[in-house]
């Protein structure tokens, strides 16, 4: 699983900005000075690398055989699945190593390390119970000058820092980069199928609790339910493709003195386990005891490991279906993170997930109500068909999500969805009708019936000629980075390293430039200089790859990109929003 630009690409962008914005000052006696490390969230301890040393604070993974280069180094020991942004202050003349997961989830962290000039030097193995291997990649760099760097911690290893002398700075606010970029915590990433070898099967011992609960057990009114959950797959360019896959709940009748264990039957990562725990906490407040010996969650695709908090809304809806007995509409897809207060929280990859639900021939897709701005961005980028080919409805709580997902919807919601179907059908043959007063009146009525009918809200703005015409700055940056990567996969390494790493075909360069030109009229005005600078740099770099370029022209174009990024870097609110929300 990769983070796309949910928050991994956002954090990578912040790293790109920070790299040349931070002053490079030499420190006296730097060779003896410690490397100072600060993580934006989670516990951190220090350990010393030796074979058999425990690697996590809370999980029994240990170092296997270690190389001479690693032996005796200090390393940052964190909790399993730790997230956030790591800030590293490196004295001049010091060598720093980074250990990052070598599977799909660690991609954005590895990309950021490479862009910062780190080189992969080894692939150590970590062992669970002496057997199960956790693949890792070791990156290394010696810093001639003192420097501060920021790297997103994604994947199950996150980013482990190794050096001869480390110091942990536990206050990330006090350690905020001088450039003004906050070490904002990253939210959970959205569920994405992955071949990540760091996945683990959820163990029954982690969730079973037979502490007696007084009172009668809630009856199981539906033994099996299923719902379409939404995922994304990220391409090397960072572009995201969405897909829908059935999540199936099966309850086994029986009794237990305490909570009924709820288990995934296939491999999942810690974020899925964490959101399941939060969903259960929310539901146990009103129904702590169930008349079932166990409840199992399985996937249509059983063989691909998965992770991500945005499965939470699907899990909560399935459990409510089991307890309340309502049937779930098989033309509904759902996505959304859930916290213990039963609120559905903001997620990333909304545009891709809407496309995935549409491709699965769903009629309705449920997204977090707080993702309205991202739905609007997607509409600007892809056109209004994104919100008329399928009905996008927002939900702020599990109760609101179940109200939309069930087949026996409340009368107002039923009327609203049927009325929108009628309007969408009319507009397929006569799109200009949307501006007629009759359609404005009909759309206003839908919004009155269902205030979180996001498709109706946005289509009403279109009918009134009040719709957003440019994307948010965060979305503008994301699509600029995707188009740039399409044109030249190593473009950000070239920007950084001042060297050409691979050559890209002229067709790919042309397609990427066409994409950048396409979004030019849709980006936030403050991002436009960045778009133009990237177009100019890619053109100059492509010319240099064919031997037709002028080195001075290429360097001038590179400097334009630096200047555009530095200008964006001054917008602290934008940087923090990207880290918190993604796109």
Phi, psi and omega in degrees: 000132174249162186273355183055216169253035173302291174223340178294311178292327177297316179293323176299319178298317178299322177296318179301315181295314187290334188304313182259357180273341183274133181300141177258100182239138179281141180250135178292138180063031187296329182299332180265353183280149180281157169276125184260125185240135177223124175261140184287344177203155174090159180285148177220135174232171175251141175227173178240131185289119171211156177299132179088355178292136178294134189266320180261158173291321193240009181217145189273056166267141182227157175295136167276205177304133181246149181284164178299327181293329182270330189302130175086353177289150170281149178218157179274119180261124184233179178279155180303127178075020180301141184239186174116199179237133178256132174252129183236121174262116189245122176290161178294142175082007184257140174266131179239135175249147175236132174249126186227146176303140184263013176263190185298324185294330183277003185307308181299324178292318178295320178299317180295318180297317179296317180296331179279359177100003177287149180238134177291127183240343182198166180227077183291160179245138172250144187241138172254125182054030177076003186232293187296126184267141174246112186284140180220161175235137180253123180249147185220150175200137172258129187261117179289330180238154175296142185205150170247131179232156177234135180223135176289137179263100177230170188080168185285339173275335190066222175236115178261127181262133179234136178196163179298327183218113182244150170228135179265126173256112191275350182256094183296334180291316179295335183261020181300140181301145180297343178288351178094007179274119183283149174277070186287139177293147179264137176283172180296149180274156183283153186293134182220128174302145184208157171258019184304118181290350181279355179297154175221151177285136179295129182267138182301327182295341181282341188237342183286139178212108184263018174300126187298137176245122182291158175096169182287156178274141176293133181292151176269113185265348177212117186284335181213135176219159177215154180210152179277114174265154186248141182227168171228151171239131183262137176272164180305330180285349186098350177293143184247136174249135181259152175210157179247141180215142183291132167253129189241130175254132177231123179256136176258118182300148179158197180215153175217151180290334182238214180294140173286128179292138176243120189233143164279137181265354175237175186292131176223162178265177187293335180290322177294318177298319181294317181289328174300316178301318180293320178299315181295320178301320180294316184284326180295341179298328181249339181218076185284339187232130184239152178274060179213142179279332175197158175231130183241142177246125181228162184246149174305316174264098187280342195259350180261121177301149184222159174202162173136140182286341185284003171283349188302316181296323178294316179298312181300319180294320179295318180294320177295323176299319179298318185277325184264338175091003181281151176275148180260133179297124182282000175255020179246136171241156187215148174210148178160135173285153181226138175251172188296346176270013177070015177273142178267124190254161181308140177228174178251172177070028187299315182300315181296322181290323176296317177298321179296320178293322179295316179297331179277008177063035174281154177267328184225140172235131180260125178232164176301136180301331181289352179269016181306315183298323180289326174296319178298317176302315181297321178296318179299316184288317190256348181100166187289344178300335179301326184256358177252337177287343178209150178271120179262115179244137179267152176221135180258344180219165176298324179299318179293322179295316180293328178298326179277322187286333186285152180287328181267067184291156176298152186306316182295318181292321178298316179296319182297314182292322178291322179295321179291323176305317182295316179296315181299322179295318178298317186288340177296324181265332181223075185299335182290344180297340184302336182271356180289143179306324180301318182285327175298318179296317180295320180291321177299322180294321178298317181294326176294320179289321185222087185302334180261025172279092188294325177298316181293320179298316181288321179293327176297319177298320177298316182297332180264005184058035180245010185291152175297140182246350174231155179280164173296163179299320181297313179294323179299316179295317180302308183292333174293317179293321178296312179299322179295318178292326176297319181289321188207098187305330183261021190301321183282333172291320178297320178300320186280310191272354182056038177211157179267123185264312178224159176259140180250147181295151180297328179295318180293318178300315180298318180295318180295318179295323177299319178297319180293320178295323180299318184276351187305319181278000183245357185274159174300136183307326181290343180266346184304318177301325177294317178300310182297322179295320179293319177301313181296319180294317180296318178299315180293321180292320177298320177296320178295324179296332181264004179083007182260355187272162177257120181305323179293322178295320179296316180295323178296319179293321178298318180296325177296322177295315179303314182296319179295318179293320179297324177294317177295325182299334181289345180271087184299321180301318179297313181301315181293321180296320179296318180293323182283318194247332187066216181228000000 
